Amino acid sequence: MEALRWLFGRMWGDASRALRLEGRFAPDVAGELRRRRHDVHVVEDWSDVMGHAQLIRVDADGLVGASDPRADGAALGW
């Protein structure tokens, strides 16, 4: 849930086909992609533009939940 995220292409009516990177990526990653002629936009750290998710995993020991820090939410199970 907390891993760095990237997003390519159109979203929510946006006509851009840019590659969006969270600001937590090392600056040289965006720089190298731009050098290779990619249209790169760096968004703020933990941007909700990158989507929202929650998960519940069923383990032998019970349930394990995680909630995306990019948005309000909770993973609940019983």
C-alpha positions in Angstrom: 0.0 0.0 0.0 2.8 2.4 0.8 5.0 1.6 -2.2 5.9 4.3 -4.6 3.3 4.7 -7.3 3.4 5.8 -10.9 0.5 6.3 -13.3 0.6 6.4 -17.1 -2.0 7.8 -19.4 -5.4 9.3 -19.2 -7.4 9.5 -16.0 -10.7 11.0 -14.9 -11.3 13.0 -18.1 -7.7 14.3 -18.3 -6.5 14.2 -21.9 -2.8 13.9 -20.9 -0.9 10.8 -21.7 1.9 11.8 -19.3 3.7 9.6 -16.9 3.0 10.7 -13.3 5.5 9.9 -10.5 5.0 10.4 -6.8 7.4 13.0 -5.5 9.0 10.3 -3.3 10.8 8.9 -6.3 14.5 9.8 -6.4 14.9 13.0 -8.5 17.2 11.2 -10.9 14.4 8.8 -11.9 12.3 11.6 -13.4 15.4 13.2 -14.9 16.4 10.0 -16.7 12.9 9.4 -18.0 12.7 13.0 -19.3 16.1 12.5 -20.9 14.6 9.5 -22.7 11.9 11.9 -24.0 9.0 10.8 -21.7 6.5 13.4 -20.6 6.9 13.1 -16.9 4.9 15.0 -14.2 6.0 14.7 -10.6 3.0 14.9 -8.2 3.1 15.5 -4.5 4.1 12.8 -2.1 1.3 10.5 -1.2 -1.0 12.1 -3.8 -4.5 10.8 -4.0 -4.3 11.1 -7.8 -2.5 7.8 -7.6 -5.7 6.0 -6.4 -6.9 4.6 -3.2 -7.0 1.0 -1.9 -7.7 -1.1 1.1 -7.0 -4.8 1.5 -7.7 -7.7 3.7 -5.6 -10.8 3.5 -6.7 -14.1 5.0 -3.8 -15.8 6.7 -3.6 -19.1 8.6 -3.4 -16.9 11.7 -6.4 -14.7 10.8 -7.0 -11.5 8.9 -4.4 -8.8 8.1 -5.6 -5.4 6.9 -4.0 -2.4 5.3 -5.3 1.0 4.3 -3.8 3.3 1.8 -2.2 6.4 3.4 -3.2 8.5 0.3 -6.9 8.7 1.4 -9.3 8.2 4.2 -10.3 4.6 4.6 -10.1 1.5 6.7 -9.7 -2.2 6.1 -12.1 -4.0 8.4 -12.9 -7.6 8.7 -14.0 -10.2 11.2 
